[in-house]
């Protein structure tokens, strides 16, 4: 691989939000897809620059889809959490993008072993995803999208989305207490 070649595929360390890695989810009646909103701290300039470079490369590779030139109103996936999600603490001081795929991603742990317990991987935990940026031209919408490859969970985090764990909500109850 030539060092001067910019890849459209990036391994992105991030926090997972709106994670659908076990079952595909349909958004606004569209095709069901596996997806994640990847939250990347603005302080991780190395990753942000790699994402921006991959998006630029995807634009260059997709010019033929757009009639030979890059459209001025091109939609790109990288968004600013402070601007687009000002009321969501998880997105504060971060960039984010949504990645999706029709194929199920492989979901692995830090030792690259498959994770079988679905409750171990959730919105709010941290890890890495492989993403390939590509251009699209569909129904008058033109832009660059992020294709989700695989997911690697690296550590737990506070769950996002308001879902609590049963152990956090309930204490243990002796059967005698319940029957009174």
HELIX and SHEET records of a PDB file:
HELIX    1   1 UNK A   45  UNK A   61  1                                  17    
HELIX    2   2 UNK A   63  UNK A   66  5                                   4    
HELIX    3   3 UNK A   81  UNK A   84  1                                   4    
HELIX    4   4 UNK A   89  UNK A   91  5                                   3    
HELIX    5   5 UNK A  118  UNK A  120  5                                   3    
HELIX    6   6 UNK A  166  UNK A  169  1                                   4    
HELIX    7   7 UNK A  175  UNK A  179  1                                   5    
SHEET    1   A 7 UNK A  79  UNK A  80  0                                        
SHEET    2   A 7 UNK A  94  UNK A 101 -1                                        
SHEET    3   A 7 UNK A  33  UNK A  41 -1                                        
SHEET    4   A 7 UNK A   9  UNK A  25 -1                                        
SHEET    5   A 7 UNK A 126  UNK A 138 -1                                        
SHEET    6   A 7 UNK A 141  UNK A 155 -1                                        
SHEET    7   A 7 UNK A 107  UNK A 108  1                                        
END                                                                             
